[in-house]
Amino acid sequence: MTTDNSKKFNLPPHHEPTGKGFVNPWPSFYNHPEILTLQMLYDLRKNRPKIDKDTKLPNILNLDKALIETYSHPKIQEGAARHGKVMATWLGHACFLVQLEGVNILFDPVFSERCSPNQWIGPKRITPPPCKLDELPRIDIVVISHNHYDHLDLTTIQKLQKNHTPYFYVPLGNKAWFDSIGIKTKVTEWDEHDHTFHDNNSAVKVICTPCQHYTGRTFKDKYKTLWASWVVQTIPKNESEKSTKVFFGGDTGYRYVPDGVDEDVMPHCPAFKEIGDRIGPFDLSMIPIGAYSPRWFMSPIHCSPEDAVRLHEDIKSKRSIGMHWGTWILTDEDVAEPPRRLEAAMKKRGNDPNTFNVIHVGESLVVDAE
């Protein structure tokens, strides 16, 4: 899907020419025919990998609530132990609690048992969340990458609104969904490259950035709302301070790889190098590594571990965490395969595998940007 004609309407290239939807404007993307998509979804549902006693699932840790609390206070004094640091806690799949400068940000929260329109059918969790939703600290911001059910969950959003009344930052077109469930205030929808200073707090800046994916909660609304990656960064108070920069990849592909074709000859999504050049380097990044098989079908929309490593390099990430694996069985690769392939891909590219790996569900990683 390309949008050369969008220039006639003075629309950005990722906007559909009529202004009624969005597209991936790069040759790295391929839109499979709808009939093939339906067939693949049926096949995947029928032939999901089995879980047995030998399947290595992610470890689940109890939250370090004391540590999380130390990063939760809205006012951090100059020179405090946590000043200039960012902490990310993996809550499963693409859900992270990110804390910096006393601001608590929740990315793509889904705490339901199934990532589905209802809780009777659809993919069921193979690993539970590390805590209950009401055990989380004060949540200031909820950031949504796109509207697929494994990233945007009705019950979770309703509980967050009831318990925290946070700000919701969402890509274009998603505010209507929040309106429909009664959340009509503190919801802001953004286009790519839009940014704001959170709650007039000049210490934290949030930026909506591109990625390569698609959207739709039914078969009738594909591509009608935008998908995005996100950046959060601190704004230095003086010339001696550094900006702490965090990248959240959401859900994304990197390059379409047809069956039997060498992936290294295929064009890759240019958006990530542009993000790295314009905003990077990043102190901490969360990058998807799972749901990539069969490769010929999933590659336009989901990174393989090898793609994720290239993305990690493109955005100039100093430390990355692999996500989007080990929570629901969405595709047909072995559940434990993504971390193994990630480590091998990092070594093959000559990178230190400790700079991009996985952490336990419930584990908190602290990165010092100084």
Kinemage of the C-alpha trace (Angstrom):
@kinemage 1
@onewidth
@group {chain A} dominant
@subgroup {mainchain}
@vectorlist {calphas} color= white
{ca met a 1} P 0.000 0.000 0.000
{ca thr a 2} L 1.586 3.283 -1.061
{ca thr a 3} L 0.304 6.827 -1.041
{ca asp a 4} L 1.918 8.900 -3.777
{ca asn a 5} L -1.528 10.361 -4.531
{ca ser a 6} L -1.803 11.630 -0.960
{ca lys a 7} L 0.395 14.569 -1.964
{ca lys a 8} L -2.524 15.902 -4.026
{ca phe a 9} L -4.531 16.198 -0.813
{ca asn a 10} L -1.653 17.681 1.217
{ca leu a 11} L -1.694 14.616 3.456
{ca pro a 12} L 1.345 12.928 4.988
{ca pro a 13} L 2.389 9.767 3.085
{ca his a 14} L 1.097 7.445 5.818
{ca his a 15} L -2.436 8.827 5.378
{ca glu a 16} L -4.771 7.112 2.915
{ca pro a 17} L -5.437 9.515 -0.002
{ca thr a 18} L -9.112 9.993 0.899
{ca gly a 19} L -8.210 10.881 4.470
{ca lys a 20} L -10.259 7.956 5.797
{ca gly a 21} L -7.467 5.643 6.896
{ca phe a 22} L -3.757 4.964 7.031
{ca val a 23} L -1.105 3.019 5.144
{ca asn a 24} L 2.482 1.831 5.361
{ca pro a 25} L 4.188 3.990 2.697
{ca trp a 26} L 7.369 1.940 2.276
{ca pro a 27} L 8.448 -0.875 -0.086
{ca ser a 28} L 9.321 -2.869 3.051
{ca phe a 29} L 5.594 -3.551 3.507
{ca tyr a 30} L 3.266 -5.924 1.678
{ca asn a 31} L -0.484 -6.146 2.187
{ca his a 32} L -1.570 -9.773 1.819
{ca pro a 33} L -4.893 -10.386 0.039
{ca glu a 34} L -7.786 -10.572 2.482
{ca ile a 35} L -8.717 -14.142 1.535
{ca leu a 36} L -5.167 -15.284 2.309
{ca thr a 37} L -5.241 -13.474 5.642
{ca leu a 38} L -8.458 -15.234 6.620
{ca gln a 39} L -7.018 -18.608 5.620
{ca met a 40} L -3.847 -18.017 7.629
{ca leu a 41} L -5.784 -16.958 10.725
{ca tyr a 42} L -7.819 -20.150 10.475
{ca asp a 43} L -4.700 -22.288 10.034
{ca leu a 44} L -2.904 -20.627 12.950
{ca arg a 45} L -5.876 -21.118 15.246
{ca lys a 46} L -6.063 -24.774 14.262
{ca asn a 47} L -2.331 -25.519 14.474
{ca arg a 48} L -1.007 -23.504 17.402
{ca pro a 49} L 2.082 -24.998 19.082
{ca lys a 50} L 1.311 -27.160 22.104
{ca ile a 51} L 2.500 -26.382 25.625
{ca asp a 52} L 3.827 -29.316 27.631
{ca lys a 53} L 5.889 -29.814 30.797
{ca asp a 54} L 9.137 -29.302 28.875
{ca thr a 55} L 8.117 -25.964 27.339
{ca lys a 56} L 10.315 -23.192 28.726
{ca leu a 57} L 8.020 -20.295 29.557
{ca pro a 58} L 9.133 -16.914 30.913
{ca asn a 59} L 9.802 -16.889 34.647
{ca ile a 60} L 7.338 -14.862 36.695
{ca leu a 61} L 8.654 -12.755 39.564
{ca asn a 62} L 6.780 -10.913 42.263
{ca leu a 63} L 6.974 -7.171 41.720
{ca asp a 64} L 9.607 -5.350 43.740
{ca lys a 65} L 7.013 -2.950 45.103
{ca ala a 66} L 9.480 -1.098 47.318
{ca leu a 67} L 11.750 -0.384 44.355
{ca ile a 68} L 8.819 0.629 42.170
{ca glu a 69} L 7.608 2.976 44.895
{ca thr a 70} L 10.962 4.772 45.042
{ca tyr a 71} L 10.544 5.698 41.372
{ca ser a 72} L 6.900 6.754 41.756
{ca his a 73} L 7.239 10.090 43.510
{ca pro a 74} L 6.403 13.052 41.290
{ca lys a 75} L 9.129 15.324 42.656
{ca ile a 76} L 12.689 14.085 42.419
{ca gln a 77} L 15.311 16.300 43.953
{ca glu a 78} L 18.502 17.170 42.118
{ca gly a 79} L 21.166 14.611 42.980
{ca ala a 80} L 18.656 12.020 44.219
{ca ala a 81} L 19.687 8.407 43.661
{ca arg a 82} L 17.060 7.840 40.967
{ca his a 83} L 17.546 11.159 39.142
{ca gly a 84} L 18.702 10.563 35.558
{ca lys a 85} L 17.626 6.926 35.658
{ca val a 86} L 14.775 5.075 34.003
{ca met a 87} L 13.179 1.871 35.246
{ca ala a 88} L 11.119 -0.513 33.131
{ca thr a 89} L 9.089 -3.390 34.585
{ca trp a 90} L 7.833 -6.075 32.197
{ca leu a 91} L 4.221 -7.004 32.936
{ca gly a 92} L 3.958 -9.503 30.069
{ca his a 93} L 3.639 -9.332 26.262
{ca ala a 94} L 3.965 -5.648 25.266
{ca cys a 95} L 2.946 -4.204 28.630
{ca phe a 96} L 5.600 -2.231 30.506
{ca leu a 97} L 5.550 0.104 33.465
{ca val a 98} L 8.162 2.760 32.687
{ca gln a 99} L 9.183 5.225 35.377
{ca leu a 100} L 11.378 8.268 34.952
{ca glu a 101} L 11.578 11.593 36.774
{ca gly a 102} L 8.677 10.521 38.970
{ca val a 103} L 6.281 9.975 36.048
{ca asn a 104} L 4.676 6.522 35.822
{ca ile a 105} L 3.829 5.429 32.277
{ca leu a 106} L 2.000 2.235 31.334
{ca phe a 107} L 2.458 0.972 27.768
{ca asp a 108} L -0.100 -1.294 26.037
{ca pro a 109} L -1.674 -2.711 29.222
{ca val a 110} L -3.628 -5.964 28.862
{ca phe a 111} L -4.451 -7.856 32.064
{ca ser a 112} L -7.310 -10.001 30.742
{ca glu a 113} L -7.037 -13.770 30.332
{ca arg a 114} L -7.679 -13.680 26.593
{ca cys a 115} L -6.665 -11.108 23.969
{ca ser a 116} L -9.952 -11.301 22.147
{ca pro a 117} L -13.276 -9.490 21.656
{ca asn a 118} L -14.621 -11.616 24.521
{ca gln a 119} L -13.283 -13.878 27.268
{ca trp a 120} L -14.804 -17.136 25.986
{ca ile a 121} L -12.811 -17.603 22.801
{ca gly a 122} L -9.484 -16.478 21.436
{ca pro a 123} L -5.858 -16.865 22.568
{ca lys a 124} L -5.602 -17.687 26.274
{ca arg a 125} L -2.689 -16.705 28.468
{ca ile a 126} L 0.121 -19.177 28.973
{ca thr a 127} L 1.768 -16.903 31.541
{ca pro a 128} L -0.217 -14.757 33.985
{ca pro a 129} L 0.537 -11.134 34.815
{ca pro a 130} L 2.970 -10.722 37.728
{ca cys a 131} L 0.420 -8.750 39.742
{ca lys a 132} L -3.161 -7.594 39.853
{ca leu a 133} L -3.979 -4.343 38.151
{ca asp a 134} L -4.810 -2.667 41.457
{ca glu a 135} L -1.340 -3.507 42.790
{ca leu a 136} L 0.300 -1.070 40.393
{ca pro a 137} L 1.444 2.330 41.652
{ca arg a 138} L -0.210 5.572 40.616
{ca ile a 139} L -0.423 5.618 36.812
{ca asp a 140} L 0.025 9.048 35.235
{ca ile a 141} L -0.012 8.140 31.540
{ca val a 142} L -1.292 5.177 29.531
{ca val a 143} L 0.237 4.937 26.051
{ca ile a 144} L -1.377 2.746 23.376
{ca ser a 145} L 0.477 1.674 20.223
{ca his a 146} L -2.571 0.447 18.286
{ca asn a 147} L -5.984 -1.122 18.704
{ca his a 148} L -5.355 -4.874 18.349
{ca tyr a 149} L -6.724 -6.878 21.259
{ca asp a 150} L -3.320 -7.917 22.601
{ca his a 151} L -2.456 -4.214 22.994
{ca leu a 152} L -5.780 -2.498 23.774
{ca asp a 153} L -8.085 -4.260 26.226
{ca leu a 154} L -11.512 -2.953 27.250
{ca thr a 155} L -11.593 -4.332 30.803
{ca thr a 156} L -8.065 -3.193 31.590
{ca ile a 157} L -8.688 0.331 30.293
{ca gln a 158} L -11.926 0.634 32.265
{ca lys a 159} L -10.192 -0.424 35.497
{ca leu a 160} L -7.308 1.969 34.916
{ca gln a 161} L -9.750 4.801 34.350
{ca lys a 162} L -11.635 3.927 37.539
{ca asn a 163} L -8.526 3.597 39.712
{ca his a 164} L -6.203 6.248 38.263
{ca thr a 165} L -7.968 8.544 35.739
{ca pro a 166} L -4.680 8.767 33.803
{ca tyr a 167} L -3.910 10.613 30.610
{ca phe a 168} L -4.394 8.337 27.590
{ca tyr a 169} L -2.106 8.960 24.616
{ca val a 170} L -3.271 7.119 21.490
{ca pro a 171} L -2.607 7.225 17.717
{ca leu a 172} L -5.011 9.041 15.387
{ca gly a 173} L -8.521 7.656 15.114
{ca asn a 174} L -8.574 5.875 18.483
{ca lys a 175} L -10.227 8.576 20.579
{ca ala a 176} L -13.651 7.534 19.280
{ca trp a 177} L -13.211 4.114 20.913
{ca phe a 178} L -12.493 5.758 24.261
{ca asp a 179} L -15.498 8.037 23.798
{ca ser a 180} L -17.653 4.970 23.131
{ca ile a 181} L -16.766 3.439 26.511
{ca gly a 182} L -17.365 6.660 28.415
{ca ile a 183} L -13.804 8.001 28.666
{ca lys a 184} L -14.187 11.438 27.129
{ca thr a 185} L -11.555 13.515 28.911
{ca lys a 186} L -7.769 13.306 29.160
{ca val a 187} L -7.614 11.286 25.917
{ca thr a 188} L -5.323 12.728 23.246
{ca glu a 189} L -4.868 11.200 19.798
{ca trp a 190} L -1.672 11.900 17.921
{ca asp a 191} L -0.264 11.711 14.432
{ca glu a 192} L 3.301 10.648 13.719
{ca his a 193} L 5.888 13.139 15.008
{ca asp a 194} L 3.373 14.926 17.245
{ca his a 195} L 4.743 15.613 20.711
{ca thr a 196} L 3.795 17.196 24.002
{ca phe a 197} L 5.177 17.989 27.422
{ca his a 198} L 3.206 15.852 29.834
{ca asp a 199} L 0.753 17.866 31.934
{ca asn a 200} L 2.759 21.035 31.309
{ca asn a 201} L 5.672 19.305 33.018
{ca ser a 202} L 8.681 20.332 30.976
{ca ala a 203} L 10.700 17.462 32.492
{ca val a 204} L 9.031 14.776 30.316
{ca lys a 205} L 8.320 14.914 26.587
{ca val a 206} L 6.274 12.278 24.719
{ca ile a 207} L 6.618 11.802 20.949
{ca cys a 208} L 4.490 9.681 18.598
{ca thr a 209} L 6.773 7.930 16.085
{ca pro a 210} L 6.193 5.638 13.068
{ca cys a 211} L 6.280 1.860 12.820
{ca gln a 212} L 5.188 -0.743 10.256
{ca his a 213} L 1.971 -2.525 11.209
{ca tyr a 214} L -1.806 -2.212 10.746
{ca thr a 215} L -4.958 -1.892 12.844
{ca gly a 216} L -8.470 -3.241 13.178
{ca arg a 217} L -10.703 -4.703 15.871
{ca thr a 218} L -13.102 -6.183 13.313
{ca phe a 219} L -12.845 -7.123 9.650
{ca lys a 220} L -14.607 -3.864 8.774
{ca asp a 221} L -12.167 -1.369 10.297
{ca lys a 222} L -8.733 -2.453 9.050
{ca tyr a 223} L -6.363 0.497 8.585
{ca lys a 224} L -8.984 2.981 9.842
{ca thr a 225} L -6.924 4.028 12.879
{ca leu a 226} L -3.215 4.742 13.095
{ca trp a 227} L -0.524 2.506 14.632
{ca ala a 228} L 2.626 3.915 16.215
{ca ser a 229} L 5.796 3.484 18.182
{ca trp a 230} L 6.522 5.990 20.945
{ca val a 231} L 9.376 7.944 22.486
{ca val a 232} L 9.565 9.362 25.995
{ca gln a 233} L 12.432 11.622 26.936
{ca thr a 234} L 13.395 13.927 29.759
{ca ile a 235} L 14.247 17.542 29.075
{ca pro a 236} L 17.509 18.632 30.725
{ca lys a 237} L 17.174 21.494 33.178
{ca asn a 238} L 20.628 22.800 32.372
{ca glu a 239} L 23.555 22.191 30.014
{ca ser a 240} L 25.247 19.773 32.401
{ca glu a 241} L 22.318 17.327 32.340
{ca lys a 242} L 21.664 14.643 29.743
{ca ser a 243} L 18.295 13.749 28.293
{ca thr a 244} L 17.081 10.255 29.182
{ca lys a 245} L 15.464 8.698 26.104
{ca val a 246} L 13.147 5.679 25.953
{ca phe a 247} L 11.768 3.964 22.827
{ca phe a 248} L 8.694 1.706 22.782
{ca gly a 249} L 8.308 -0.267 19.563
{ca gly a 250} L 4.690 -1.315 20.006
{ca asp a 251} L 3.995 -3.905 17.317
{ca thr a 252} L 5.962 -3.675 14.101
{ca gly a 253} L 7.461 -5.391 11.122
{ca tyr a 254} L 10.821 -4.495 9.616
{ca arg a 255} L 10.839 -6.017 6.116
{ca tyr a 256} L 8.596 -8.219 4.012
{ca val a 257} L 10.369 -11.504 3.248
{ca pro a 258} L 8.652 -13.770 0.680
{ca asp a 259} L 9.192 -17.500 1.011
{ca gly a 260} L 12.560 -18.623 -0.358
{ca val a 261} L 14.043 -15.117 -0.651
{ca asp a 262} L 17.205 -13.962 1.134
{ca glu a 263} L 15.935 -11.489 3.723
{ca asp a 264} L 19.087 -9.376 3.504
{ca val a 265} L 18.253 -8.326 -0.056
{ca met a 266} L 14.774 -7.115 0.898
{ca pro a 267} L 14.144 -3.419 1.615
{ca his a 268} L 13.742 -2.607 5.287
{ca cys a 269} L 11.536 -0.016 6.942
{ca pro a 270} L 13.419 3.312 6.888
{ca ala a 271} L 11.437 4.807 9.763
{ca phe a 272} L 13.638 3.365 12.493
{ca lys a 273} L 16.913 4.740 11.200
{ca glu a 274} L 15.172 8.090 10.829
{ca ile a 275} L 14.051 7.859 14.466
{ca gly a 276} L 17.576 6.971 15.543
{ca asp a 277} L 19.121 9.799 13.551
{ca arg a 278} L 16.554 12.389 14.612
{ca ile a 279} L 15.978 11.495 18.265
{ca gly a 280} L 18.449 8.780 19.311
{ca pro a 281} L 20.522 7.366 20.759
{ca phe a 282} L 18.171 5.714 23.246
{ca asp a 283} L 19.093 4.717 26.771
{ca leu a 284} L 16.380 2.037 26.917
{ca ser a 285} L 14.191 0.455 24.253
{ca met a 286} L 11.417 -2.134 24.254
{ca ile a 287} L 11.355 -4.020 20.959
{ca pro a 288} L 9.051 -6.873 19.819
{ca ile a 289} L 10.763 -10.197 19.076
{ca gly a 290} L 7.888 -12.703 18.768
{ca ala a 291} L 4.875 -13.726 16.635
{ca tyr a 292} L 6.895 -13.949 13.402
{ca ser a 293} L 6.132 -17.395 11.964
{ca pro a 294} L 5.334 -18.279 9.233
{ca arg a 295} L 7.880 -15.709 8.141
{ca trp a 296} L 6.520 -15.143 4.635
{ca phe a 297} L 3.163 -14.146 6.097
{ca met a 298} L 4.086 -12.349 9.330
{ca ser a 299} L 7.210 -10.473 8.213
{ca pro a 300} L 5.429 -7.295 6.993
{ca ile a 301} L 3.874 -6.733 10.428
{ca his a 302} L 6.006 -8.578 13.025
{ca cys a 303} L 9.749 -8.491 13.624
{ca ser a 304} L 11.703 -11.700 13.806
{ca pro a 305} L 14.519 -11.634 16.387
{ca glu a 306} L 16.915 -10.927 13.521
{ca asp a 307} L 14.780 -7.971 12.433
{ca ala a 308} L 14.614 -6.758 16.022
{ca val a 309} L 18.408 -6.651 16.229
{ca arg a 310} L 18.571 -4.541 13.077
{ca leu a 311} L 15.903 -2.239 14.503
{ca his a 312} L 17.893 -1.998 17.764
{ca glu a 313} L 20.882 -0.880 15.706
{ca asp a 314} L 18.867 1.543 13.559
{ca ile a 315} L 17.477 3.474 16.516
{ca lys a 316} L 20.896 3.484 18.221
{ca ser a 317} L 19.683 1.791 21.376
{ca lys a 318} L 22.188 1.333 24.185
{ca arg a 319} L 20.019 -1.202 26.061
{ca ser a 320} L 16.972 -3.036 24.729
{ca ile a 321} L 14.437 -5.495 26.134
{ca gly a 322} L 12.707 -8.087 23.950
{ca met a 323} L 8.919 -8.175 24.285
{ca his a 324} L 5.822 -9.522 22.516
{ca trp a 325} L 6.591 -13.169 23.299
{ca gly a 326} L 5.741 -15.824 25.894
{ca thr a 327} L 2.306 -14.533 26.960
{ca trp a 328} L -0.153 -15.711 24.308
{ca ile a 329} L 0.423 -18.161 21.472
{ca leu a 330} L -0.359 -16.009 18.455
{ca thr a 331} L 1.699 -17.697 15.719
{ca asp a 332} L 3.360 -21.039 15.052
{ca glu a 333} L 6.968 -20.607 16.248
{ca asp a 334} L 8.020 -22.463 19.392
{ca val a 335} L 7.152 -20.394 22.457
{ca ala a 336} L 10.736 -20.372 23.750
{ca glu a 337} L 12.394 -19.724 20.389
{ca pro a 338} L 12.451 -15.888 20.287
{ca pro a 339} L 15.016 -15.358 23.109
{ca arg a 340} L 17.316 -18.048 21.685
{ca arg a 341} L 17.259 -16.519 18.234
{ca leu a 342} L 17.702 -13.055 19.688
{ca glu a 343} L 20.914 -14.039 21.449
{ca ala a 344} L 22.240 -15.755 18.312
{ca ala a 345} L 21.365 -12.760 16.133
{ca met a 346} L 23.110 -10.338 18.482
{ca lys a 347} L 26.276 -12.436 18.412
{ca lys a 348} L 26.123 -12.842 14.632
{ca arg a 349} L 25.975 -9.062 14.210
{ca gly a 350} L 28.944 -8.620 16.552
{ca asn a 351} L 26.859 -7.054 19.327
{ca asp a 352} L 27.072 -7.709 23.051
{ca pro a 353} L 24.021 -9.950 23.714
{ca asn a 354} L 23.696 -8.417 27.181
{ca thr a 355} L 22.683 -5.116 25.590
{ca phe a 356} L 19.559 -6.631 24.026
{ca asn a 357} L 17.985 -9.596 25.760
{ca val a 358} L 14.866 -10.575 27.673
{ca ile a 359} L 13.921 -10.157 31.319
{ca his a 360} L 11.533 -12.068 33.572
{ca val a 361} L 7.857 -11.174 33.794
{ca gly a 362} L 7.650 -8.860 36.796
{ca glu a 363} L 11.339 -7.983 36.666
{ca ser a 364} L 12.425 -4.345 36.844
{ca leu a 365} L 15.432 -3.104 34.899
{ca val a 366} L 17.112 0.158 35.905
{ca val a 367} L 19.204 2.037 33.356
{ca asp a 368} L 21.372 5.020 34.241
{ca ala a 369} L 21.471 7.598 31.467
{ca glu a 370} L 24.264 9.623 33.026
